[in-house]
């Protein structure tokens, strides 16, 4: 049981690594002239008698496969994306298993799960600007901004729409959705969802934690988002027959860098305030814990059903065999399976009561009282399984975090290489747009699917938990992920080239906050919010085009 996380991760890696390496290889092109670069990069004109370089678009990470073609990088992107998705699932499952160890739900659901849920996105942001030279970090930081913007905007638009469509119910005369209704029909004005009041607190927290964006962006607006970064020619150095053109270490005005530090400080303060609020107002955390308990109970029911079916098949085969126990004495295996069947009936009864009761804890305690023997069996099983659960949780968290740490850097390299003009083939767009679409899917896919399935139950408690998670994830991006991004800009002395991206992030968050700050969402609200995803990409491209010229 404890080996399953390891096997689920290592076996696909071992099976796919050779294929990925073969599929992603491409011959290098021999070049004798320097590739033109921007003024902010370092241009080297090599001596004809010097040692040949590795060629354009060489791999930054030599331990893992790399490619210099679009199709090779797509294969690598899928490979690394699957690994990061599995790692995110392992981290989420490992953290939720802590609930089975008796730890308080506010601590797990309100503090540990949000922090660990932001780890994949945070890791991509870290490796995008923390490694390599300053010019390399300046270029690859686009991947970090694409991850930050894409994760925030995607979570607030597409899952927002999907949860509304899957969880929609009929709206009654009082203007609120009626649980369990709306099956088999569709109306954009007469159907919708109704949330619990505390979800609105999550919207307020999301809007409040988005304000630090205005610190860094305000300084850039004061300087001018269309002004050139440097008016003087970059200094040059001559060494024998090699001419090296270098850029200033930091071309933005000093107050822009100081604003990055101030933004980082306010994001860290906002993170601690949000964590404290999660511990104080634990209703969302309790709902998340209840969701985990239901999922685990359903898994146990499925496992017991399978065991009961297998035991009946074995018993029928044993009764027809010559030595199948004709004297009425049961074999130890059959007795063991009958014991499991008794436990199965208990689990199934508890699951039915929990699924139909409006207040699961109270209803379950009043309506289901197991027999004394079943209590003893359950106690023994709980004592035996706690150690297994602890080991399984530790393994899942450790393996998940290790995979994120190892494969975030090559994933960042692949996303950068897909748009590198020095490669044999490349996409003629910025790396920002690729990471905007790809990385949020890798880091949030499993959690999104689980939340959408939970929303299909068409109950107010379930749908409220889903939207609480969406607003909470955006808040974590506004605090933890933005603080990491600002730290990279300040300590690596990088230029701020993301006026368009930050403006769009703020507009989308505020628009969703305004639309969502109400108890009842009608279906047609979702189409507006869902369209904001495409609108955000188009707006970034427009602001960075020659018509507006933001950088």
Secondary structure, DSSP 8 states (H G I E B T S, - for coil): -TTHHHHHHHHHHHHHHHHHHHHH--------S-----TTS-EEE--TTS-----TT--S-SSS---SSHHHHHHHHHHHHHHHHHHHHHHHHHHHHGGGGT--HHHIIIIIHHHHHTHHHHHHHHHHHHSS-HHHHHHHHHHHHHHHHHHHHHHHHHHHHHHHHHT-EEB-TTSSB-TT--TT---TTTEEEE--TTHHHHHHHHHHHHTTHHHHHHHHHHH-TTS-S--S---EEEETTEEEE---S--S-HHHHHHHHHHHHHHHHHHHHHHHHHHHS-HHHHHHHHHHHHHHHHHHHHHHHHHHHHHHHHHHHHHHSTTS-TTS---HHHHHHHHHHHHHHHHHHHHHHHHH-SSHHHHHHHH----HHHHHHHHHHHHHHHHHHHHHHHHHHHHHHHHHHHHHHHHHHHHHHTT-TTSSS--SS-HHHHHHHHHHHHHHHHHHHHHHHHHTT--HHHHHHHHHHHHHHHHHIIIIIHHHHHHHHHHTT-----HHHHHHHHHHHHHHHHHHSSSEEEHHHHHHHHHHHHHHHHHHHHHTSTTT---
